[in-house]
Amino acid sequence: MGRGDGSGRMVSPADADDTGAGILHVDMDAFYAAVEVLDDPSLAGKAIIVGAPEGRSVVSSASYEARRYGVRSAMPVSQALRLCPTAIVVRPHFDRYVEMSRQVMEIFHEITPLVEPLSIDEAFLDVRGARRLWGPPGTIARMLRVRVKERTGLTCSIGAAATKHVAKMASTLSKPDGLLIIPEHRTMEFLVPRSVRALWGVGPKSAEALESRGIRTIGDVVATPRPLLERALGASMGARVWHLARGEDVREVEVERVEKSIGHEETFEDDVDDDAVLGAELRRLADRVGARLRAHGAEAATVSIKVRFADFRTLTRSVTLTEPTAVGQRIGDAARTLFGTLDRPMPIRLIGVRAENLRPAAASALLWDDDAEWRRVEEAMDDASSRFGRGVVTRAALLGGPRAGSSLPSHPRPPRTGADGG
């Protein structure tokens, strides 16, 4: 999700050249907050923070009015309120966001079958083959923005370019409620003055490594020998940055996008150092990860955990399983074993479980399946959840009063639409 506050916004004129700009990146504007305004118009024009008002909740989304005070997604709500004391805190309604996402994705599929959802509120569209039906890319992008607004009441921003990377950069610069078109022959003109931090995959540490060598803009990257980039960033990242800085991005829009990982994490209201509580939480998160794996028809070859201490120091640990699995019991066992290897100098603020190195679930059962009994139990739980709602059946060890923290999928995924078989 975008984190910009709308400052420095760039948009294209109505007669903009769209030659070769057949890849669109469509990003909904402050999606969660916008849905809340849609459902409660009295919130329009106000600083809104989507998150729980109490305890250790983090910001799920913020309106642009709040972002101008420095409020950002994943920031503790308490910190956000210090930055913007007049903000209105609204509890999230994720079922509603999923419903609205489904409507938006269906509009995308009306234009082209080549849609790659990136998250619940953004997607790439390849419209190069849609010209005969709908017109050139600029016309399609404008039509999309109108359809989304008329059918959902929400606004979106679109970047149009010759590659996915440049299209995403353009949509970010056009937010909110804008369209920025970069014709293919002006790609380098667009890239050269941008910060290295705008390059895909360049996080704070990579940016610092480049900037410490005087490489501050994409133009500086272009002027830097590739071996120097690879020494600064490592061979793989250095090569990627070298290509992207030149507008070279061979990635196509992937209609059947493969989930790379599935995870859940919990932020506690109060820091926790009780082994029983932490162990039970790992088990609960592992069960949720397992359920999502089974829903996706996938298995994980690797299990990882994430632990954030009271001082915000964060550790991750991972292990490769002897056999891929979608069984929550097996994932939980691995997570608890990893957790047991950690030195814990202080109480824990956040804990998470993630399944990685995903692959399609095995078509046939193994001759000897150690997880067979647990698999039957968890499949029965899946059936009960689909019929009566999640949480109607759970482990006895997890029963008790509600936790006063915030548990969210670490990367919310878009819903499946009728266009993609769901």
Sequence and secondary structure as in RCSB ss.txt:
>XXXX:A:sequence
MGRGDGSGRMVSPADADDTGAGILHVDMDAFYAAVEVLDDPSLAGKAIIVGAPEGRSVVSSASYEARRYGVRSAM
PVSQALRLCPTAIVVRPHFDRYVEMSRQVMEIFHEITPLVEPLSIDEAFLDVRGARRLWGPPGTIARMLRVRVKE
RTGLTCSIGAAATKHVAKMASTLSKPDGLLIIPEHRTMEFLVPRSVRALWGVGPKSAEALESRGIRTIGDVVATP
RPLLERALGASMGARVWHLARGEDVREVEVERVEKSIGHEETFEDDVDDDAVLGAELRRLADRVGARLRAHGAEA
ATVSIKVRFADFRTLTRSVTLTEPTAVGQRIGDAARTLFGTLDRPMPIRLIGVRAENLRPAAASALLWDDDAEWR
RVEEAMDDASSRFGRGVVTRAALLGGPRAGSSLPSHPRPPRTGADGG
>XXXX:A:secstr
     STT     TT   TT  EEEEEETTHHHHHHHHH GGGTTS EEES SSTT B SEE HHHHTTT  TTS
BHHHHHHH TT EEE   HHHHHHHHHHHHHHHHHH S EEEEETTEEEEE GGGHHHH SHHHHHHHHHHHHHH
HHS  EEEEEESSHHHHHHHHHHH SS EEE  GGGHHHHHTTSBGGGSTT  HHHHHHHHTTT  BHHHHHTS 
HHHHHHHH HHHHHHHHHHHTT       SS    EEEEEEEEEEEE  HHHHHHHHHHHHHHHHHHHHHTTEEE
EEEEEEEEETT  EEEEEEEEEEEE  HHHHHHHHHHHHHTS  SS EEEEEEEEEEEEE  SS  SS TTHHHH
HHHHHHHHHHHHH TTSS  GGG SS  SSEEEESS      GGGT 
